[in-house]
């Protein structure tokens, strides 16, 4: 599991094809009045599924809430092994205590080695498909787009989808 963000409401550059006379241009100015959001995500290696939720903060409260959502997806008798980085909220006593009581074990990646976590490469398609070349109005639109992409990503259609190039 890992956090992705910060996610801002702002135009994001990308590539697109457009008519010569009316090009779709990125706005030159924007205001950052919406704050930021974070995607808390977990990657199921066995089933190749990516789960996530968009939150205003990434404190131990949101992390614990996400763990509870994740725990409900699996049989309580199955031990969940969660690989995560050394971010402080992952090690808070209330999180560790709850995880121990609910059959969850944490494994922490070494400092400055988050690339060892198998979830990291899963964020590149998300950036390319949802955030690149976008100009969302608010965080609700971004969260909706992320959740739709997660649904598509976990579907059979995605597994059969062969992109021409993925950056």
JOURDA-V862447 format. One record per residue. N is the residue number from 0. RES is the residue in three letters. SS is DSSP state (2 for helix, 1 for strand, 0 for the rest). PSI is psi in degrees with one decimal (999 if undefined). D_CENTER is the distance of its C-alpha to the mean C-alpha in Angstrom with 2 decimals. Layout:
n->N res->RES ss->SS psi->PSI d_center->D_CENTER
n->N res->RES ss->SS psi->PSI d_center->D_CENTER
//
This chain:
n->0 res->UNK ss->0 psi->155.1 d_center->9.03
n->1 res->UNK ss->1 psi->169.0 d_center->7.43
n->2 res->UNK ss->1 psi->143.1 d_center->6.18
n->3 res->UNK ss->1 psi->129.8 d_center->5.04
n->4 res->UNK ss->1 psi->-173.3 d_center->7.86
n->5 res->UNK ss->1 psi->146.4 d_center->10.40
n->6 res->UNK ss->1 psi->122.3 d_center->9.97
n->7 res->UNK ss->1 psi->155.5 d_center->13.61
n->8 res->UNK ss->0 psi->98.1 d_center->15.80
n->9 res->UNK ss->0 psi->155.8 d_center->17.74
n->10 res->UNK ss->0 psi->137.8 d_center->18.93
n->11 res->UNK ss->1 psi->129.5 d_center->17.18
n->12 res->UNK ss->0 psi->159.2 d_center->19.60
n->13 res->UNK ss->0 psi->-157.8 d_center->19.58
n->14 res->UNK ss->0 psi->139.9 d_center->22.24
n->15 res->UNK ss->0 psi->155.9 d_center->24.06
n->16 res->UNK ss->0 psi->134.9 d_center->27.51
n->17 res->UNK ss->0 psi->158.9 d_center->29.61
n->18 res->UNK ss->0 psi->148.0 d_center->33.31
n->19 res->UNK ss->0 psi->-35.0 d_center->35.39
n->20 res->UNK ss->0 psi->-26.4 d_center->36.99
n->21 res->UNK ss->0 psi->73.1 d_center->33.93
n->22 res->UNK ss->0 psi->146.7 d_center->30.97
n->23 res->UNK ss->0 psi->100.3 d_center->27.53
n->24 res->UNK ss->0 psi->150.7 d_center->27.12
n->25 res->UNK ss->0 psi->131.7 d_center->24.43
n->26 res->UNK ss->0 psi->141.2 d_center->25.75
n->27 res->UNK ss->0 psi->-28.4 d_center->27.38
n->28 res->UNK ss->0 psi->150.8 d_center->26.79
n->29 res->UNK ss->0 psi->161.0 d_center->24.32
n->30 res->UNK ss->0 psi->144.1 d_center->24.04
n->31 res->UNK ss->0 psi->69.9 d_center->21.17
n->32 res->UNK ss->0 psi->-1.8 d_center->22.20
n->33 res->UNK ss->0 psi->-7.3 d_center->18.95
n->34 res->UNK ss->0 psi->-161.7 d_center->17.39
n->35 res->UNK ss->1 psi->165.7 d_center->13.75
n->36 res->UNK ss->1 psi->167.0 d_center->10.58
n->37 res->UNK ss->1 psi->142.9 d_center->7.57
n->38 res->UNK ss->1 psi->119.9 d_center->4.12
n->39 res->UNK ss->1 psi->124.8 d_center->5.26
n->40 res->UNK ss->1 psi->151.7 d_center->4.46
n->41 res->UNK ss->1 psi->141.6 d_center->7.74
n->42 res->UNK ss->1 psi->121.5 d_center->9.48
n->43 res->UNK ss->1 psi->107.2 d_center->13.02
n->44 res->UNK ss->0 psi->-39.0 d_center->15.25
n->45 res->UNK ss->0 psi->-47.8 d_center->18.24
n->46 res->UNK ss->0 psi->-1.3 d_center->17.08
n->47 res->UNK ss->0 psi->50.7 d_center->14.46
n->48 res->UNK ss->1 psi->144.8 d_center->12.01
n->49 res->UNK ss->1 psi->123.0 d_center->8.25
n->50 res->UNK ss->1 psi->147.0 d_center->7.68
n->51 res->UNK ss->1 psi->161.8 d_center->5.46
n->52 res->UNK ss->1 psi->142.2 d_center->7.08
n->53 res->UNK ss->1 psi->128.1 d_center->7.53
n->54 res->UNK ss->1 psi->155.7 d_center->10.23
n->55 res->UNK ss->0 psi->-33.5 d_center->13.03
n->56 res->UNK ss->0 psi->167.9 d_center->13.27
n->57 res->UNK ss->0 psi->56.0 d_center->11.90
n->58 res->UNK ss->0 psi->-179.4 d_center->15.27
n->59 res->UNK ss->2 psi->-25.7 d_center->16.59
n->60 res->UNK ss->2 psi->-47.3 d_center->17.11
n->61 res->UNK ss->2 psi->-37.6 d_center->13.54
n->62 res->UNK ss->2 psi->-44.4 d_center->12.73
n->63 res->UNK ss->2 psi->-40.5 d_center->15.82
n->64 res->UNK ss->2 psi->-42.7 d_center->15.07
n->65 res->UNK ss->2 psi->-39.7 d_center->11.82
n->66 res->UNK ss->2 psi->-39.2 d_center->14.07
n->67 res->UNK ss->2 psi->-40.1 d_center->16.64
n->68 res->UNK ss->2 psi->-43.9 d_center->14.58
n->69 res->UNK ss->2 psi->-43.4 d_center->13.72
n->70 res->UNK ss->2 psi->-36.6 d_center->17.41
n->71 res->UNK ss->2 psi->-20.0 d_center->18.66
n->72 res->UNK ss->0 psi->-17.1 d_center->17.23
n->73 res->UNK ss->0 psi->155.1 d_center->19.56
n->74 res->UNK ss->0 psi->130.7 d_center->23.25
n->75 res->UNK ss->0 psi->-21.1 d_center->24.04
n->76 res->UNK ss->0 psi->-21.0 d_center->26.46
n->77 res->UNK ss->0 psi->128.7 d_center->23.83
n->78 res->UNK ss->0 psi->128.1 d_center->22.67
n->79 res->UNK ss->1 psi->124.4 d_center->18.92
n->80 res->UNK ss->1 psi->115.9 d_center->18.48
n->81 res->UNK ss->1 psi->121.6 d_center->15.30
n->82 res->UNK ss->1 psi->125.8 d_center->14.82
n->83 res->UNK ss->1 psi->168.6 d_center->13.30
n->84 res->UNK ss->0 psi->-178.5 d_center->14.50
n->85 res->UNK ss->0 psi->25.8 d_center->17.41
n->86 res->UNK ss->0 psi->136.1 d_center->15.72
n->87 res->UNK ss->2 psi->-47.7 d_center->18.33
n->88 res->UNK ss->2 psi->-23.2 d_center->16.71
n->89 res->UNK ss->2 psi->-19.9 d_center->16.11
n->90 res->UNK ss->2 psi->4.8 d_center->19.91
n->91 res->UNK ss->0 psi->146.8 d_center->21.29
n->92 res->UNK ss->2 psi->-39.0 d_center->24.23
n->93 res->UNK ss->2 psi->-34.6 d_center->23.16
n->94 res->UNK ss->2 psi->-47.5 d_center->19.89
n->95 res->UNK ss->2 psi->-42.0 d_center->21.87
n->96 res->UNK ss->2 psi->-47.5 d_center->24.70
n->97 res->UNK ss->2 psi->-42.9 d_center->22.72
n->98 res->UNK ss->2 psi->-42.7 d_center->20.93
n->99 res->UNK ss->2 psi->-42.6 d_center->24.40
n->100 res->UNK ss->2 psi->-22.4 d_center->25.93
n->101 res->UNK ss->0 psi->24.7 d_center->23.33
n->102 res->UNK ss->0 psi->44.5 d_center->23.54
n->103 res->UNK ss->1 psi->133.4 d_center->20.38
n->104 res->UNK ss->1 psi->137.9 d_center->20.82
n->105 res->UNK ss->1 psi->142.9 d_center->18.77
n->106 res->UNK ss->1 psi->124.5 d_center->19.14
n->107 res->UNK ss->1 psi->134.6 d_center->18.31
n->108 res->UNK ss->0 psi->151.4 d_center->17.94
n->109 res->UNK ss->0 psi->155.0 d_center->20.77
n->110 res->UNK ss->0 psi->137.4 d_center->20.53
n->111 res->UNK ss->0 psi->24.8 d_center->19.50
n->112 res->UNK ss->0 psi->38.8 d_center->18.45
n->113 res->UNK ss->2 psi->-19.0 d_center->14.69
n->114 res->UNK ss->2 psi->-15.9 d_center->15.17
n->115 res->UNK ss->2 psi->-19.9 d_center->16.69
n->116 res->UNK ss->0 psi->126.4 d_center->13.50
n->117 res->UNK ss->0 psi->-11.2 d_center->12.89
n->118 res->UNK ss->0 psi->-24.8 d_center->9.07
n->119 res->UNK ss->0 psi->-47.8 d_center->9.49
n->120 res->UNK ss->0 psi->-15.7 d_center->10.99
n->121 res->UNK ss->2 psi->-19.9 d_center->8.38
n->122 res->UNK ss->2 psi->-22.4 d_center->6.52
n->123 res->UNK ss->2 psi->-48.0 d_center->10.06
n->124 res->UNK ss->2 psi->-34.6 d_center->10.63
n->125 res->UNK ss->2 psi->-47.0 d_center->7.73
n->126 res->UNK ss->2 psi->-45.7 d_center->9.45
n->127 res->UNK ss->2 psi->-39.6 d_center->12.72
n->128 res->UNK ss->2 psi->-29.1 d_center->12.62
n->129 res->UNK ss->2 psi->-42.8 d_center->11.06
n->130 res->UNK ss->2 psi->-36.8 d_center->11.67
n->131 res->UNK ss->0 psi->137.2 d_center->14.69
n->132 res->UNK ss->0 psi->43.9 d_center->17.97
n->133 res->UNK ss->1 psi->161.1 d_center->16.85
n->134 res->UNK ss->0 psi->71.1 d_center->18.61
n->135 res->UNK ss->0 psi->151.2 d_center->17.09
n->136 res->UNK ss->0 psi->-34.9 d_center->19.47
n->137 res->UNK ss->0 psi->177.0 d_center->17.32
n->138 res->UNK ss->2 psi->-28.1 d_center->14.01
n->139 res->UNK ss->2 psi->-40.1 d_center->14.80
n->140 res->UNK ss->2 psi->-41.4 d_center->14.99
n->141 res->UNK ss->2 psi->-48.3 d_center->11.63
n->142 res->UNK ss->2 psi->-41.3 d_center->10.03
n->143 res->UNK ss->2 psi->-43.1 d_center->12.41
n->144 res->UNK ss->2 psi->-40.4 d_center->11.62
n->145 res->UNK ss->2 psi->-45.6 d_center->7.89
n->146 res->UNK ss->2 psi->-37.3 d_center->9.32
n->147 res->UNK ss->2 psi->-39.9 d_center->12.15
n->148 res->UNK ss->2 psi->-41.6 d_center->10.38
n->149 res->UNK ss->2 psi->-42.4 d_center->8.72
n->150 res->UNK ss->2 psi->-46.1 d_center->12.36
n->151 res->UNK ss->2 psi->-43.4 d_center->13.88
n->152 res->UNK ss->2 psi->-35.2 d_center->11.95
n->153 res->UNK ss->0 psi->-2.0 d_center->13.21
n->154 res->UNK ss->0 psi->167.0 d_center->16.61
n->155 res->UNK ss->2 psi->-30.3 d_center->19.69
n->156 res->UNK ss->2 psi->-39.2 d_center->19.87
n->157 res->UNK ss->2 psi->-39.8 d_center->16.91
n->158 res->UNK ss->2 psi->-29.0 d_center->18.67
n->159 res->UNK ss->2 psi->-5.4 d_center->21.81
n->160 res->UNK ss->0 psi->126.8 d_center->20.39
n->161 res->UNK ss->0 psi->102.8 d_center->21.65
n->162 res->UNK ss->0 psi->152.2 d_center->20.54
n->163 res->UNK ss->0 psi->-38.1 d_center->23.32
n->164 res->UNK ss->0 psi->141.3 d_center->21.23
n->165 res->UNK ss->0 psi->119.8 d_center->17.58
n->166 res->UNK ss->0 psi->999 d_center->17.01
//
